[in-house]
Amino acid sequence: MTELVNVILFIKPILGALLCLVGAVLAIIGTVGVLRFPDFYTRLHAASITDTGAATILLVGMALLAPSWLIVFKLAAIWLFLFLTGPTGSHALANAAHTAGLQPVIGRTARNGDKTEGEV
């Protein structure tokens, strides 16, 4: 039994650090998506999906690194707040944009003088 506890105590900080790293990489990927996508709706989608996922993975990693249960409880409360407000806020933004008449980009668009398929 003691060996199992030692293995768990050895793996827990490594797994926590790995999850924090994965969450940070996911957040960076979401940032690249926000910068590269063509219109508001696809940028909002990239930001909201990766924001919720990255925050979840980061908070689980932090919980594994936490020294006490009180900190784990606080991290769980933060996660619950982010999990409930992130998608709700993204939906409200998309709904407001749609109501205001913002149309999504459909098909290929010409940027910086580039030619699209039908142009000469």
MODELLER restraints for C-alpha pairs under 7 A, 6 or more apart:
rsr = mdl.restraints
at = mdl.atoms
rsr.add(forms.Gaussian(group=physical.xy_distance, feature=features.Distance(at['CA:12:A'], at['CA:64:A']), mean=6.12, stdev=0.5))
rsr.add(forms.Gaussian(group=physical.xy_distance, feature=features.Distance(at['CA:13:A'], at['CA:64:A']), mean=6.57, stdev=0.5))
rsr.add(forms.Gaussian(group=physical.xy_distance, feature=features.Distance(at['CA:13:A'], at['CA:65:A']), mean=5.64, stdev=0.5))
rsr.add(forms.Gaussian(group=physical.xy_distance, feature=features.Distance(at['CA:16:A'], at['CA:61:A']), mean=3.98, stdev=0.5))
rsr.add(forms.Gaussian(group=physical.xy_distance, feature=features.Distance(at['CA:16:A'], at['CA:62:A']), mean=6.22, stdev=0.5))
rsr.add(forms.Gaussian(group=physical.xy_distance, feature=features.Distance(at['CA:16:A'], at['CA:64:A']), mean=5.03, stdev=0.5))
rsr.add(forms.Gaussian(group=physical.xy_distance, feature=features.Distance(at['CA:16:A'], at['CA:65:A']), mean=5.63, stdev=0.5))
rsr.add(forms.Gaussian(group=physical.xy_distance, feature=features.Distance(at['CA:17:A'], at['CA:61:A']), mean=6.24, stdev=0.5))
rsr.add(forms.Gaussian(group=physical.xy_distance, feature=features.Distance(at['CA:19:A'], at['CA:57:A']), mean=5.97, stdev=0.5))
rsr.add(forms.Gaussian(group=physical.xy_distance, feature=features.Distance(at['CA:19:A'], at['CA:58:A']), mean=6.18, stdev=0.5))
rsr.add(forms.Gaussian(group=physical.xy_distance, feature=features.Distance(at['CA:19:A'], at['CA:61:A']), mean=4.80, stdev=0.5))
rsr.add(forms.Gaussian(group=physical.xy_distance, feature=features.Distance(at['CA:20:A'], at['CA:57:A']), mean=6.69, stdev=0.5))
rsr.add(forms.Gaussian(group=physical.xy_distance, feature=features.Distance(at['CA:20:A'], at['CA:58:A']), mean=4.65, stdev=0.5))
rsr.add(forms.Gaussian(group=physical.xy_distance, feature=features.Distance(at['CA:20:A'], at['CA:61:A']), mean=5.08, stdev=0.5))
rsr.add(forms.Gaussian(group=physical.xy_distance, feature=features.Distance(at['CA:20:A'], at['CA:62:A']), mean=6.89, stdev=0.5))
rsr.add(forms.Gaussian(group=physical.xy_distance, feature=features.Distance(at['CA:23:A'], at['CA:54:A']), mean=4.41, stdev=0.5))
rsr.add(forms.Gaussian(group=physical.xy_distance, feature=features.Distance(at['CA:23:A'], at['CA:55:A']), mean=6.75, stdev=0.5))
rsr.add(forms.Gaussian(group=physical.xy_distance, feature=features.Distance(at['CA:23:A'], at['CA:57:A']), mean=5.13, stdev=0.5))
rsr.add(forms.Gaussian(group=physical.xy_distance, feature=features.Distance(at['CA:23:A'], at['CA:58:A']), mean=4.95, stdev=0.5))
rsr.add(forms.Gaussian(group=physical.xy_distance, feature=features.Distance(at['CA:24:A'], at['CA:54:A']), mean=6.65, stdev=0.5))
rsr.add(forms.Gaussian(group=physical.xy_distance, feature=features.Distance(at['CA:26:A'], at['CA:50:A']), mean=6.31, stdev=0.5))
rsr.add(forms.Gaussian(group=physical.xy_distance, feature=features.Distance(at['CA:26:A'], at['CA:54:A']), mean=5.55, stdev=0.5))
rsr.add(forms.Gaussian(group=physical.xy_distance, feature=features.Distance(at['CA:27:A'], at['CA:50:A']), mean=6.04, stdev=0.5))
rsr.add(forms.Gaussian(group=physical.xy_distance, feature=features.Distance(at['CA:27:A'], at['CA:51:A']), mean=6.35, stdev=0.5))
rsr.add(forms.Gaussian(group=physical.xy_distance, feature=features.Distance(at['CA:27:A'], at['CA:54:A']), mean=5.51, stdev=0.5))
rsr.add(forms.Gaussian(group=physical.xy_distance, feature=features.Distance(at['CA:30:A'], at['CA:46:A']), mean=5.63, stdev=0.5))
rsr.add(forms.Gaussian(group=physical.xy_distance, feature=features.Distance(at['CA:30:A'], at['CA:47:A']), mean=5.62, stdev=0.5))
rsr.add(forms.Gaussian(group=physical.xy_distance, feature=features.Distance(at['CA:30:A'], at['CA:50:A']), mean=5.25, stdev=0.5))
rsr.add(forms.Gaussian(group=physical.xy_distance, feature=features.Distance(at['CA:31:A'], at['CA:47:A']), mean=7.00, stdev=0.5))
rsr.add(forms.Gaussian(group=physical.xy_distance, feature=features.Distance(at['CA:33:A'], at['CA:43:A']), mean=6.62, stdev=0.5))
rsr.add(forms.Gaussian(group=physical.xy_distance, feature=features.Distance(at['CA:33:A'], at['CA:46:A']), mean=5.74, stdev=0.5))
rsr.add(forms.Gaussian(group=physical.xy_distance, feature=features.Distance(at['CA:34:A'], at['CA:43:A']), mean=4.61, stdev=0.5))
rsr.add(forms.Gaussian(group=physical.xy_distance, feature=features.Distance(at['CA:34:A'], at['CA:46:A']), mean=6.07, stdev=0.5))
rsr.add(forms.Gaussian(group=physical.xy_distance, feature=features.Distance(at['CA:34:A'], at['CA:47:A']), mean=6.24, stdev=0.5))
rsr.add(forms.Gaussian(group=physical.xy_distance, feature=features.Distance(at['CA:37:A'], at['CA:43:A']), mean=5.66, stdev=0.5))
rsr.add(forms.Gaussian(group=physical.xy_distance, feature=features.Distance(at['CA:39:A'], at['CA:104:A']), mean=6.33, stdev=0.5))
rsr.add(forms.Gaussian(group=physical.xy_distance, feature=features.Distance(at['CA:39:A'], at['CA:105:A']), mean=6.05, stdev=0.5))
rsr.add(forms.Gaussian(group=physical.xy_distance, feature=features.Distance(at['CA:41:A'], at['CA:94:A']), mean=6.78, stdev=0.5))
rsr.add(forms.Gaussian(group=physical.xy_distance, feature=features.Distance(at['CA:41:A'], at['CA:104:A']), mean=6.49, stdev=0.5))
rsr.add(forms.Gaussian(group=physical.xy_distance, feature=features.Distance(at['CA:44:A'], at['CA:90:A']), mean=6.88, stdev=0.5))
rsr.add(forms.Gaussian(group=physical.xy_distance, feature=features.Distance(at['CA:48:A'], at['CA:86:A']), mean=6.71, stdev=0.5))
rsr.add(forms.Gaussian(group=physical.xy_distance, feature=features.Distance(at['CA:48:A'], at['CA:87:A']), mean=6.53, stdev=0.5))
rsr.add(forms.Gaussian(group=physical.xy_distance, feature=features.Distance(at['CA:48:A'], at['CA:90:A']), mean=6.34, stdev=0.5))
rsr.add(forms.Gaussian(group=physical.xy_distance, feature=features.Distance(at['CA:52:A'], at['CA:83:A']), mean=6.45, stdev=0.5))
rsr.add(forms.Gaussian(group=physical.xy_distance, feature=features.Distance(at['CA:52:A'], at['CA:86:A']), mean=6.69, stdev=0.5))
rsr.add(forms.Gaussian(group=physical.xy_distance, feature=features.Distance(at['CA:56:A'], at['CA:79:A']), mean=6.53, stdev=0.5))
rsr.add(forms.Gaussian(group=physical.xy_distance, feature=features.Distance(at['CA:59:A'], at['CA:75:A']), mean=6.30, stdev=0.5))
rsr.add(forms.Gaussian(group=physical.xy_distance, feature=features.Distance(at['CA:59:A'], at['CA:79:A']), mean=6.92, stdev=0.5))
rsr.add(forms.Gaussian(group=physical.xy_distance, feature=features.Distance(at['CA:63:A'], at['CA:72:A']), mean=5.14, stdev=0.5))
rsr.add(forms.Gaussian(group=physical.xy_distance, feature=features.Distance(at['CA:63:A'], at['CA:75:A']), mean=6.70, stdev=0.5))
rsr.add(forms.Gaussian(group=physical.xy_distance, feature=features.Distance(at['CA:66:A'], at['CA:72:A']), mean=6.38, stdev=0.5))
rsr.add(forms.Gaussian(group=physical.xy_distance, feature=features.Distance(at['CA:108:A'], at['CA:116:A']), mean=6.95, stdev=0.5))
rsr.add(forms.Gaussian(group=physical.xy_distance, feature=features.Distance(at['CA:109:A'], at['CA:116:A']), mean=6.90, stdev=0.5))
rsr.add(forms.Gaussian(group=physical.xy_distance, feature=features.Distance(at['CA:110:A'], at['CA:116:A']), mean=5.94, stdev=0.5))
